[in-house]
C-alpha cells in the first residue's frame, strides 16, 4: 500500500470532513427510559455480547458477529440497526436512528436488549464501553454553534450504567491546560477511552486550533492536557499504551497516521498502516489494532495491523465497520 492508494485518497476527503466537525462540544439530552427488545436476529443463532472469541461489528447498519478465528467467514447479523457499536463484559453501546432526523444512544445487555436510551443531537461518530462494562461514552457531530468557524462541533457524554449518573457533556469539566486552569468557548471533546478503575479516562480535546490528549477524572469532573496532536485514543488491555490517530504534520486536512503512544515514556510508534485512518481503533488483543477503512464507493472494511510498528495491514472483515472484540 502507498499513502496515495484509493483508500488514502478517500481518507484525505474524510479528514477534511472531520476537521469541520472537531471544533466544539455542548449539551446532550439525558432522559433515560426502559426500551423494547430489538427485532430477532438473522442467521444460525442470535447475536449476543457474551464472550467469544468473536468479533463484533456493523454489517449493513446492523449489529453482527464473526468468529475471531475466521473473521472473513460466515457471520451472524442481528435485526438491531446501529451506526456505531462497541461492547465489553456483556454491555454494549449502540448509536442508532430514532427518526429520519434524530438519533439515540442505547445501552444493550448481553442479549442485545435495550436497558437505557438517551436522545442525542447530531450524527453518531464514536462510542466506547469500559472493560468492566460499567461506563459508556459517545460522541456526535452537531452544527450551528456560533463560535465555530466551520459551523460544526462535537458533543461527548458519559453514562455510569450502575448508578445512572450522566455527564451531559465533557464541556462541564474543569480544564488544566499546560499546568494552568483554562476556559474557552471553543473547547470540545471526542473519542473517550476508559481506564480499568471506571473513573479515569483519556480523550481528545480541541481548542485554539489544536488537538490535545487529555486525562480525565469522572468523579472530580476534571481534565488535564498531556500531549498535542493525539486524536481518538484507545487504551490497550494492559493500560500501558494508547492507540490513536496522529494528524500528518499536525494538519488533519493531510490525513492521519495510526500510531501508538507508550504512556510511561510518551514515545510514539507509527504502525505499518500508511493509509489515512479516520477511526478510533480497537485493540483485538495486546498487540493488534482493528479499524475501519472505506473503499472509493464508501463501502467499509475492517482492517488490522500490529501495534508495535511491525508487519503489514490485513483485511479482517470485508463489508463491515465499528469493530470490537468479544473475548
Helices and strands as residue ranges (DSSP letters): H 6-21, E 54-59, E 62-67, G 68-70, E 75-81, E 84-88, E 91-97, E 103-108, E 114-120, E 123-129, E 135-143, E 152-160, E 166-167, G 170-172, E 174-177, E 180-182, E 188-194, E 200-207, E 210-217, E 222-228, E 231-235, E 241-247, G 248-250, G 252-254, E 256-262, E 268-270, E 282-285, E 288-294, E 300-306, E 314-317, E 321-326
